[in-house]
Amino acid sequence: MDRYALRAALSDAGVPDGYYRIEQVHEPVPTPPDFLFLREAEHGGTWETGVYERGVYETIARHPSEEAACAHLLRLLVS
């Protein structure tokens, strides 16, 4: 699953748009005060999932691939 398929799966599952941000695929405007996120790590090659709260991004897991990161965010939001 890539980021686009993840966005579709979350939408199909009825997860509200403001609960998550997927870099370059789903970036709600205005920015919600807190949400879960998926993004490519700054140094490339790895992916991060985490939480944005009170203006601070906190990475909770690093993943070796986009697919693994998408699976993690899906489990967090649809479990």
Secondary structure, 3 states (H helix, E strand, C coil): CCHHHHHHHHHHCCCCHHHEEECCCECCCCCCCEEEEEEECCCCCCEEEEEEECCEEEEEEEECCHHHHHHHHHHHHHC
